[in-house]
Amino acid sequence: MNTGRLQFRGTVATRGEASAHLKEPGDAVLIERGRPRLFLLSCPCGCMEEFPINLDPRAGPAWRLYRSGHSNLSIFPSVWRTSGCRSHFIIWRGKILLFGSEDEFEPTVQEDEIARLNSLVLERLPNVGVIPFSDVADAINAVPWDVLTVCRQLVRKGLAREGIGKQRGAFGRA
């Protein structure tokens, strides 16, 4: 998995204003009119195509934007381009994680964040069945990628289990 830095270039009101800020792979601009509407990104693979990421559910399927600080942004779910370069990547805490065809998602969360989330996540995991990590994240108001990392660490410690097949990414208590 290749890792790059998201270069947040600011907030504008229209898409026409945004393009002038995108000069390098990973440059991004938030288009906001009363609420976040669109996240415009210069594709991190280096193809230099501008890729719009919809943030407004009223305009169709939308990604969710998480902010902690000015440039520490996360977007959920992952972005998988279906045309052009066909890149697949995650934007997480100001970093871009660019997948290859079979790469596994397993970046590291800071230790203080893991400690804060461990008990919150474990409390939300069911004893019977499994629940998607994104539902746990919504319930505790956390970045889904942080929760996925914590869930997988709980599995390695023997405190949780992950579903298989179509239930991969869903977790329950061990």
C-alpha positions in Angstrom: 0.0 0.0 0.0 1.4 3.4 -1.0 0.9 6.3 1.4 0.8 9.9 0.4 -0.1 13.1 2.1 -3.4 14.8 1.5 -2.7 18.5 0.8 -5.8 20.3 1.8 -5.8 23.7 -0.1 -8.9 25.2 1.5 -12.6 25.8 1.1 -14.4 27.5 -1.8 -18.0 28.1 -2.8 -18.0 26.7 -6.3 -16.3 24.0 -8.4 -15.0 26.6 -10.8 -13.0 28.2 -8.0 -11.6 24.8 -6.9 -9.5 23.8 -9.9 -7.0 26.6 -9.5 -5.9 25.1 -6.2 -5.2 21.6 -7.6 -1.6 21.5 -8.8 -0.1 18.2 -7.4 -1.3 14.7 -6.8 -3.2 14.6 -3.5 -4.2 18.3 -3.5 -7.8 18.8 -2.4 -10.4 21.5 -2.0 -13.7 21.4 -0.1 -16.6 23.0 -1.9 -19.0 24.2 0.7 -22.2 26.3 0.4 -23.8 26.2 3.8 -22.7 22.6 4.2 -20.0 20.4 2.6 -21.1 19.6 -1.0 -18.1 18.2 -2.8 -14.5 17.3 -2.1 -12.4 17.8 -5.2 -9.2 15.9 -5.3 -6.3 15.7 -7.7 -6.0 12.0 -8.1 -3.3 10.6 -5.8 -2.0 8.1 -8.4 -0.3 10.9 -10.3 -2.6 10.9 -13.4 -3.6 14.5 -12.4 -7.3 14.0 -13.1 -9.6 16.0 -10.9 -11.8 13.6 -9.0 -15.0 14.9 -7.4 -16.2 13.1 -4.2 -19.9 13.8 -3.4 -20.5 14.8 0.2 -24.1 15.8 -0.2 -26.6 12.9 0.1 -29.3 15.0 -1.5 -27.3 14.7 -4.8 -27.0 10.9 -4.7 -24.7 8.4 -3.0 -22.4 10.4 -0.8 -19.2 9.9 1.2 -18.9 11.2 4.8 -16.3 13.8 5.7 -14.7 13.7 9.2 -12.7 16.7 10.4 -10.3 17.0 13.3 -8.4 20.2 12.8 -8.0 22.2 9.6 -6.2 19.6 7.5 -6.7 16.4 9.4 -9.5 15.1 7.2 -11.0 11.6 6.7 -13.5 10.4 4.1 -15.6 7.2 4.4 -16.0 4.9 2.6 -12.9 4.3 0.5 -12.8 5.8 -3.0 -12.7 3.4 -5.9 -12.5 5.1 -9.3 -14.5 3.2 -11.9 -13.0 5.1 -14.9 -9.7 6.6 -15.8 -6.8 5.2 -13.7 -9.2 3.1 -11.6 -7.3 4.0 -8.4 -8.6 2.7 -5.0 -7.7 4.7 -1.9 -8.6 5.8 1.6 -8.4 9.3 2.9 -7.6 9.0 6.6 -6.4 11.6 9.1 -4.8 13.7 6.4 -3.1 10.8 4.6 -4.0 9.0 1.4 -3.6 5.2 1.4 -3.4 4.0 -2.2 -4.2 0.3 -2.6 -2.9 -2.1 -5.1 -5.2 -4.8 -6.4 -5.0 -7.1 -3.3 -3.6 -4.9 -0.5 -5.0 -5.3 3.0 -6.1 -2.2 5.0 -4.1 -2.1 8.2 -2.6 1.3 9.0 -1.8 2.3 12.6 -3.8 4.6 14.8 -2.0 6.6 17.5 -1.8 4.8 20.8 -3.8 7.4 22.7 -6.7 7.1 20.2 -6.6 3.3 20.5 -6.8 3.5 24.3 -9.7 5.9 24.0 -11.6 3.7 21.5 -10.9 0.2 22.8 -13.5 0.1 25.5 -16.1 2.1 23.5 -15.8 -0.3 20.6 -15.8 -3.4 22.7 -19.0 -2.2 24.5 -20.8 -1.9 21.1 -19.9 -5.3 19.8 -22.6 -7.9 20.1 -22.2 -11.2 22.0 -24.2 -13.0 19.3 -23.8 -12.1 15.6 -21.7 -9.3 14.1 -22.1 -5.6 13.4 -20.4 -3.6 10.7 -17.5 -1.5 11.9 -19.1 1.6 10.3 -22.2 1.2 12.5 -20.0 1.0 15.6 -18.2 4.2 14.4 -21.6 6.0 13.9 -22.7 4.9 17.4 -19.6 6.3 19.1 -19.1 9.3 16.7 -15.7 8.1 15.6 -13.8 7.9 12.3 -14.7 4.5 10.7 -11.1 3.8 9.7 -10.0 4.2 13.4 -12.8 1.8 14.5 -11.8 -0.8 11.9 -8.2 -0.7 13.1 -9.3 -1.1 16.8 -11.7 -4.0 15.8 -8.9 -5.8 14.1 -6.6 -5.3 17.0 -9.3 -6.7 19.4 -9.5 -9.7 17.1 -5.7 -10.3 17.4 -6.0 -10.0 21.2 -8.8 -12.7 21.2 -11.5 -10.2 22.5 -13.4 -10.0 19.2 -14.1 -11.9 16.1 -14.6 -10.8 12.5 -17.3 -12.2 10.1 -16.2 -14.1 7.1 -17.3 -13.9 3.4 -20.0 -11.2 3.0 -19.7 -10.4 6.7 -16.1 -9.4 6.5 -15.7 -6.0 8.2 -18.4 -6.9 10.7 -17.4 -7.8 14.3 -18.7 -9.3 17.4 -17.3 -10.2 20.8 -15.2 -13.4 21.0 
